[in-house]
């Protein structure tokens, strides 16, 4: 595999940051968080969203009711 100078540079920076904080992941994270906050770039919190295909409508209404399999068009195709 050919060496990639960009990957090598990123790894060298990562190692320098880790070494500066004694390879303590909590200290590294805190320093990077402070650095990000001091940068002045606004951050947007990530909020989990439900996608339409994962909503409860795909689930049966009650435990006794079996989930519907396929559509009416599928039923006709099976009868052929």
C-alpha positions in Angstrom: 0.0 0.0 0.0 1.3 3.5 -0.9 1.8 5.8 2.0 -0.7 8.7 2.1 0.8 11.9 3.3 -2.5 13.3 4.5 -3.3 10.2 6.6 0.2 10.4 8.0 -0.2 14.0 8.9 -3.6 13.4 10.6 -2.1 10.5 12.6 0.9 12.6 13.7 -1.5 15.4 14.9 -3.6 12.9 16.7 -0.6 11.4 18.4 0.7 14.9 19.4 -2.6 15.8 21.0 -2.8 12.5 22.8 0.8 12.8 24.0 0.1 16.4 25.2 -2.7 15.0 27.5 -0.8 11.9 28.7 -3.0 9.7 26.5 -5.9 10.3 28.9 -9.1 10.1 26.8 -11.1 12.2 29.2 -8.5 15.0 29.2 -8.3 14.8 25.4 -12.1 15.0 25.0 -12.3 18.0 27.5 -9.5 19.9 25.7 -11.2 19.3 22.3 -14.6 20.4 23.7 -13.1 23.6 25.1 -11.3 24.2 21.9 -14.5 23.8 19.9 -16.4 26.1 22.2 -13.7 28.7 22.0 -13.8 28.6 18.2 -17.0 30.6 18.0 -18.6 28.2 15.5 -22.2 27.6 16.6 -23.1 24.0 17.3 -26.4 22.3 16.7 -27.4 19.5 19.1 -28.2 16.2 17.5 -31.7 15.0 18.2 -32.8 11.5 17.3 -35.6 11.5 14.8 -38.0 8.8 13.8 -38.1 8.1 10.2 -41.5 7.3 8.5 -40.5 3.7 7.8 -39.7 3.1 11.5 -42.9 4.4 13.0 -45.2 2.3 15.1 -47.6 2.0 12.1 -45.5 -1.0 11.0 -46.2 -2.8 14.2 -49.4 -4.6 15.1 -52.0 -2.6 17.2 -52.1 -5.3 19.9 -50.0 -8.3 20.9 -52.9 -10.6 19.8 -53.2 -9.1 16.3 -50.7 -10.6 13.9 -48.7 -8.3 11.6 -50.1 -7.9 8.1 -48.0 -9.6 5.5 -47.9 -8.1 2.0 -50.7 -6.2 0.2 -53.8 -7.2 -1.8 -51.7 -7.1 -5.0 -49.4 -9.6 -3.4 -52.3 -11.9 -2.6 -53.4 -11.9 -6.3 -49.8 -12.7 -7.4 -49.7 -15.7 -5.1 -53.0 -17.1 -6.6 -51.6 -17.2 -10.1 
